[in-house]
């Protein structure tokens, strides 16, 4: 269905070669398990609400895209069923707040699981930001044709907020087709946290994978980004601060490996 609907520098740039990290603190990486653990400890141990972390993440990604797209070309945001999609809803709101031309395509069932992503979907809906929602289990050729017609009608940027670091298996239909459509579009892509389909720990594609021009990753580069081959999928990596306490982050920075 279709329903109408600044802060200081938050990022550093990190390339495939970790020696090019331009940041006063020492570089470090996070595995899939560490990402999950760090988020949980920030929420449960330090009392930072998950919705606050999501807000900071999405706003930081919107700042990255604003720098990458000074021409303010239209932006298409693809949102998956989990928290990566929730980040996409926040990005859409902050771009819309700047008067940016933005449309959102949601690939999730209507009965979303209550949580931080659901909160931000409700805000997106109430704000009147245009979105189209598709059921992944009922995404046949007419829906695919409609998506291509709407998403790629006008040259611009694509934001990949489909799947994040928790993905550990190849993308199932229709997401495998969707990734191919994005890659074939020729549009520059900003991946959120990690390109959908890329393994967080190895930097190898699990199957069909989004080929991004830029990746806005949270807290630190992911362990798999050390794999030189990962750069073909991540493009240039930008590290975004999500507001997790420094004392917590420094603990992971000090870990070996």
C-alpha positions in Angstrom: 0.0 0.0 0.0 1.1 3.6 -0.5 0.6 6.1 2.3 1.6 9.8 2.1 2.6 10.5 4.7 23.4 20.1 14.1 25.7 18.6 16.0 29.5 18.5 15.9 31.3 16.2 13.4 30.0 12.7 14.2 32.1 10.6 11.9 35.5 9.6 10.8 36.4 8.1 7.5 37.9 4.6 7.4 39.2 2.9 4.3 40.0 -0.8 3.6 43.5 -0.2 4.9 43.1 0.5 8.6 46.3 2.6 8.5 44.3 5.3 6.8 42.0 5.9 9.8 41.8 9.6 10.4 40.9 9.8 14.1 42.7 10.8 17.3 41.9 7.5 19.0 43.3 4.2 18.1 41.3 2.2 15.5 39.5 -1.0 16.5 36.9 -3.3 15.0 33.8 -5.1 16.3 32.6 -8.6 15.6 28.9 -9.5 15.2 28.8 -10.8 18.8 30.5 -7.7 20.1 28.0 -5.4 18.3 25.1 -7.2 20.0 26.9 -7.3 23.4 27.8 -3.6 23.2 24.3 -2.5 22.4 22.8 -4.6 25.2 25.3 -3.3 27.7 24.7 0.3 26.7 20.9 -0.2 27.2 20.8 -2.5 30.2 24.0 -1.6 32.0 24.2 2.2 31.3 20.6 3.0 30.9 20.8 4.5 27.4 17.4 3.7 25.8 17.6 1.7 22.6 15.4 4.3 20.8 18.0 7.0 21.7 20.8 4.9 20.2 18.7 4.5 17.1 18.0 8.2 16.9 21.6 9.0 17.1 22.5 6.4 14.5 19.9 7.6 12.0 20.7 11.3 12.5 24.4 10.6 12.1 23.7 8.7 8.8 21.6 11.6 7.6 24.5 13.9 8.3 26.8 11.6 6.3 24.4 11.6 3.3 24.0 15.4 3.5 27.8 15.7 3.0 27.9 13.2 0.2 24.9 14.6 -1.6 25.2 18.4 -1.6 23.1 18.6 -4.7 20.2 17.3 -2.6 19.3 14.7 -5.2 16.3 12.6 -4.4 16.9 9.8 -1.9 15.2 6.4 -1.8 15.4 4.6 1.5 15.0 0.8 1.6 13.9 -0.4 5.1 14.0 -4.0 6.2 12.0 -5.7 9.0 14.4 -5.1 11.9 16.4 -2.4 13.6 18.3 -1.6 10.4 15.0 -0.6 8.9 14.3 1.5 12.0 17.6 3.4 11.4 16.2 4.0 7.9 13.0 5.5 9.3 15.0 8.0 11.4 17.2 8.9 8.4 14.1 9.6 6.4 12.7 11.9 9.1 15.9 13.9 9.4 16.2 14.3 5.7 12.6 15.4 5.5 13.2 17.9 8.3 15.8 19.5 6.0 13.4 19.7 3.1 15.1 16.8 1.3 13.2 14.9 -1.4 12.9 11.4 0.2 10.7 8.3 -0.3 10.7 5.2 1.8 10.1 1.6 0.7 9.3 -0.8 3.6 9.8 -4.5 3.2 8.1 -6.0 6.2 4.7 -7.4 7.2 2.1 -5.1 8.8 2.3 -6.9 12.2 5.7 -5.5 13.0 7.3 -6.6 16.3 6.9 -3.8 18.9 10.3 -2.1 19.6 12.5 0.8 18.7 12.0 0.3 14.9 8.2 0.3 15.4 8.4 3.5 17.4 10.1 5.2 14.5 7.8 3.7 11.9 4.9 5.3 13.8 6.7 8.6 13.8 7.3 8.3 10.0 3.7 7.5 9.4 2.4 10.4 11.6 4.8 12.8 10.0 3.3 12.2 6.5 6.5 11.1 4.9 5.7 9.1 1.8 6.3 5.4 2.0 5.3 2.3 0.1 5.0 -1.0 2.1 5.5 -4.4 0.6 4.9 -7.8 2.1 8.1 -9.9 1.6 6.0 -13.0 1.4 3.8 -11.6 -1.4 6.1 -9.6 -3.7 5.3 -10.9 -7.1 6.2 -9.4 -10.5 3.6 -6.6 -10.5 5.0 -5.4 -7.1 8.5 -5.7 -8.4 7.6 -3.6 -11.5 6.0 -1.0 -9.3 9.0 -0.8 -7.0 11.4 -0.3 -10.0 9.2 2.3 -11.5 8.9 4.3 -8.2 12.3 3.8 -6.8 14.5 4.5 -9.9 12.3 7.0 -11.7 14.6 10.0 -11.0 18.4 9.8 -10.5 19.5 10.1 -6.9 20.8 8.1 -4.0 19.7 4.8 -2.5 20.0 4.1 1.3 20.4 0.4 2.1 18.7 -0.1 5.5 17.5 -3.6 4.8 19.7 -5.8 7.0 22.6 -5.2 9.5 25.3 -7.0 11.2 23.1 -9.8 12.6 22.7 -11.4 9.2 24.5 -14.7 9.0 22.8 -16.5 6.0 22.2 -15.7 2.4 19.3 -13.3 1.7 16.1 -15.1 0.9 13.5 -14.0 -1.7 12.5 -11.3 -2.4 15.5 -9.6 -0.8 18.0 -11.4 -3.2 16.1 -10.0 -6.1 15.9 -6.6 -4.5 19.7 -6.4 -4.0 20.1 -7.2 -7.7 17.8 -4.5 -8.7 19.6 -1.9 -6.5 23.0 -3.0 -7.9 21.7 -2.9 -11.5 20.2 0.6 -11.0 23.6 2.3 -11.2 22.6 4.7 -8.3 25.1 5.4 -5.6 24.3 3.5 -2.4 24.9 4.4 1.2 24.7 1.2 3.3 23.7 1.5 6.9 26.1 -0.2 9.3 27.0 -2.8 6.7 25.9 -3.6 3.1 23.0 -6.0 3.2 24.3 -9.5 2.4 27.9 -9.0 3.6 29.1 -11.1 6.5 30.1 -8.9 9.5 32.9 -11.1 10.7 34.5 -12.3 7.4 33.8 -9.4 5.0 32.7 -12.0 2.4 29.3 -12.0 0.7 26.9 -14.5 2.1 25.1 -14.5 -1.2 23.6 -11.6 -3.2 25.0 -8.4 -1.6 24.5 -4.7 -2.0 27.5 -3.0 -3.6 27.7 0.3 -1.8 29.6 3.4 -2.7 29.7 4.4 1.0 28.9 2.7 4.3 28.0 4.5 7.5 28.9 2.0 10.2 28.2 2.4 13.9 30.7 2.8 16.7 33.6 1.2 14.9 34.4 -0.7 11.6 33.3 -4.3 11.6 35.8 -7.1 11.8 35.1 -8.2 8.3 36.1 -4.8 6.9 39.7 -5.8 7.5 39.3 -8.2 4.6 40.6 -6.3 1.6 37.9 -7.8 -0.6 35.2 -6.2 1.6 36.0 -2.7 0.2 34.4 -3.8 -3.1 31.1 -4.0 -1.2 31.5 -1.3 1.4 33.0 1.5 -0.6 34.3 4.2 1.7 33.5 3.6 5.3 32.3 6.4 7.7 32.2 5.6 11.4 29.1 7.2 13.1 28.9 7.9 16.9 25.6 6.6 18.3 26.1 8.0 21.8 27.2 4.8 23.6 29.3 5.8 26.7 33.0 6.3 26.0 34.0 4.2 29.0 32.1 1.3 27.5 33.5 1.8 24.0 37.1 2.0 25.4 36.7 -1.4 26.9 36.2 -2.9 23.4 38.9 -0.7 22.0 41.4 -2.3 24.5 40.5 -5.8 23.6 43.1 -7.8 21.6 42.3 -8.7 18.0 
